[in-house]
Amino acid sequence: MVVKKNTPYYIKRAFFYLLIGILAFVCVIPLYWMVRSSFMKNTDIYTMDPFIFWPKEMLWSNFADAWKSALFTRYAINTIVIVVLNIFGTLLTSSMAAYAFSRVKWKGRSFCFAMILTTMMLPGAVTIVPQFLIWRNLHMVDTYVPLILPAFLGGGAFNIFLLRQFFLAIPNDLDEAAEIDGAGKLRIFLQVILPLSKSALIVVALFTFLGNWNDFFGPIIYLNTKEKFTLAVGLLQFQGDYATKWNLLMAASTIVVAPCILIYLIGQRYLIEGISLTGMKA
């Protein structure tokens, strides 16, 4: 039986999509402004009419100049190393912790998981000074260890929570069938749970990539040597004490943002699938 929808329904839907469109337009404005300014002269950014949609003279050389004016090749390599190691460490340790909290029964499991969740309620600003003092006493300031090692120590409370909820949605019958065939906990984890959790793992990898690629706070605190900077910190090289090369800064920012947009477009389907299936009990 086909239910006919009345006029108020279509009016509400039209208003909903209009509102979503307006919000999307507002969110895109800063990105558009950045890309547009990356093709302009530095003086034109101040003098050109802001309502002009696109500059008449597009300076593609801004991107080459931006890359050459700072140690961007070195910054890119540093960032890629940090991102890759963080993704590997986060996927490894957070999936193991989530498996222990979801599929393995042991005394105090619920209490330990509750303690992990409480760390999500603690503001990050509260732990900045203690963490810095710890790394300083370990003589690891101005190294990549404070930016990489935490990923191998659990992978973050949110990632553990996300993967645990996804693992709980996988039927326990699969574990029992694997145990009948002689599989142990480790084999079940590697050959049963992980292959079925590909979408959730991709979600964690996407969040980890975006968080570390755009991380500014961590590198600016722990890194002092210019050659060790990441791309996010390297953007500061375009800001001087008396003047700022806005066109080169916008070009460099466009280069830094482009991989994030590309990665999101590639993994968007897995992102939606992984989040939507998390917490659904099979």
Steps between C-alpha positions, in 0.01 A plus 500: 500500500644833392453781750453840339690777671323830549622849417635587850732199476664630183521850646684364806735299279572801280567717806728229643710473183512878470633528854758227437605676180547831680708339775712318242556826313612674819745217573644513148563879502835481690621223269400701193669812637821307564510347151413829332766691691762238411481614132524873574774753552570594858393861435178390328384322813472840670374707208282271289124514542415210732182428300695408187456126469838417345816699417545590134872421511571162655854468635580130501854595593381572855495127573856449377619809688325387816662157481847644440483786749496263797633151574172353383650184356657426836180597684297268277733207568488565875121517495462183293728306735303614805162432336592152373644387833201642689253322273686170538533533878141614549349221291719239668454590864146641496368190320676272750362695795151508348515124443598443863212718622239348269577132433721386788351450847725595789455635851477879523433546128204736545681707762810544285290595201313756710832650609606530137176678413555748782817619326279625215331736745830654610588821309821469302628831636518349849757239396727721287739605778532155667560332165762753402679458832501122457651517151750763611617286791538212256713729279271448203408861427594606146449142381209325331453257788230707682309526171521130408538282811152573650343340191666170598364520856131443435423722205266733687185449705264605221649249255479222758137588568413516129658164418361333812146598404557366151648173627198451726277505190679194358314178597666291770413189301797573275736485798347175620525345153865601475573357846344169397741494207787545745563875461631696794422856602779648290399309188135598546607861532717494188294277271141560614454835674736724303384393150138568602591842644660654193262798489552583869877472463490735202302750709767488771773537238323802348459672835861426589624633166303823526593552863874455446523665158340818634656483845658832589495498877713190556788586264515863611539384864751218459703599192759776510723428201377656176595197290272280715185708452185358343289659226258658747784674683681578174216731397625743765806565282289727279413730790766754583529761770405787269331340200326181390509346154132419492494370145780252570346410834166425331677298228689299760180451700326371187779249448471384862119473490482320162605154632238522777225568248624223271522244780152592621349465152662158460393371843164675530301182435690309767473793739120507481475122509735462795327762712147389411571134586681576825287397797249295299467172682468211257 
